[in-house]
Amino acid sequence: MQIQGSVTFDAPPERVWELFNDPEALRRATPGCERLDKVGEDRYEAVMSVGVAAIKGTYKGTIEIRDKEPPHRYRLAIEGSGSPGFVNIDASMEFVPAGGGTQVNYSWDVQVGGPVAGVGQRVLGGVGRWLIGEFFKKMQAELRADAS
């Protein structure tokens, strides 16, 4: 399943890059993220509790930042599993100057398996888009809180 889009931030790419590389900001902005522990250079272990529709449950996994080109782009490799099944995500993020701000273009390739895979692409796509939307809203709030 592919999920793509873009979100504009009211800050230059260097500042948005810093925000998207701040583990605490990422933890606070990720819906249901209970823990995000650094276990290596650009590698984290995470625990997330998702309470949405058929993907409800607790997932444990890893997040790795790859292919960093500061302050322009990086990829996130996300792997997680729990009682609802497993999820593997290859997420590309691009930080593009847009006026005085930054447009973040994203493309997420999401693969799911186990019981959660039986839900159907339409439902999973809707939940995925909602979770990503919540993440970006919270990242924008993190940026505003930093500015004040």
N, C-alpha and C positions, 0 to 999 in steps of 0.2 A: 504494500500500500504506500503510495506517495502522498506526502502532504507538503505543499509549497506555499510560500507567501512572502510578504514583506511587512515590516513595521518601521515607523520613523521615530527616532529619538531626538530630543532637543539638546544635543551635545555633539561635539566633534568626534570623529572616529576614534581618536586616541583615548578619549574619556570613556566611550562606550566599550572599547576593547578592554580597558581596565576593569570595568564593571563585569563584563562577561568572562573575566578570568579571576574573579573574586569568589572563592569557594563559599564564603558565608552568604554573599548576595545570591549566588546560585541556589544554595540550600533554602534560603528564605523564599525565593521566588518559585521554586519547583513545587507544584501542588502535591501535598501529602508527603513531602520529603522529611523524614524523621532524623536521619543521620547522613552526613557526607564527610567521610574521614579520608584524609590524604594517606595513601599507602605507597606513593612513589612520585617521581617527577611527572606531573600532569596526569596522575592516575589516582582514582578515588574509589572507595567502597561506599555504597549507598543502601539505605533502607527506606522504602516508600510504602505508605499505606494509601491505596486508592479506593475511594468509596463511591465509584460511579458505575452504575448499570452492571453489566455482566463481567466487567473486569475488576470487580470489587475484590480486594484482598491485599496482602502484604507481599511485596517483592523485595528481594535482596539481589544486589548485583554490583557491577563495576561501571565506571564512567572513565573514559580515557580521552584526553585532548590530543588530537593528532594534526599533522600537516599545518603547523602554525606559521602564519605569515603576518606578523604584527605590523600595523593594526588593521590588516585587510581581510583576513579569512582564517578559519580553522574548521576542523571536523571533530565531531564528538562520536565516539563509538560507545554505545550503551548496550549492556547486556544485563538482563534481569530475569529472575524466575521466582515463582511462588505457587501456592495452591491453585490459582486460576490458570496457570500455564507459564509460558515464557515469552519474552519480548527481546528482539534485537533491533537496534536502531542505528543507522548510519546517518548522522545529521551534519549537513554542510551549512556553515554560517558565513556570510560575506558582509563586511562593514563598508558601506559606500558613502562618501561625502554627498550630502544633499542640502544645498543652501548652507545655512549655518549649523545644520544638524547631521544626522547619520541615518541612512536607510539600511536596515538589517534585512538582507535577503536570506531566506532559509529554504532548504529542501531536505525533507526527512524521508528516508526509506525505512519503513517499519515492517518488520516481520513478526508474526505471532504464531504460537503453537500451543498445543494442549487444549484443555476444555475451552479456554477463551477464544480459540480459533473458530469454534462452532457458532459463534454469535453472528457472524456475517459482516462483510466488508462495510456495508452502509452504517451499521451501528458503531463498529470500531472506528470508522473514519470520522463520524460525528464526535465520538468521545475524544479521539486523538486531536481533532481540531480544537475542541473546547479546552483540553489540557494545555495545548500549546498557546492558545489565546490567553489563558490565565497566567501562564508563565511570563509572556511578554508584558502583560498589564502590570504584573508585580515587578518586573525588571524596570519598567518605566517609573513605578513608584519608588523603587530603590534609588534611581538616578535623581528624582526630585528630592528625596530625603537627604541625599548626599549634598545637593546644591544649597540646602537651607541651613 
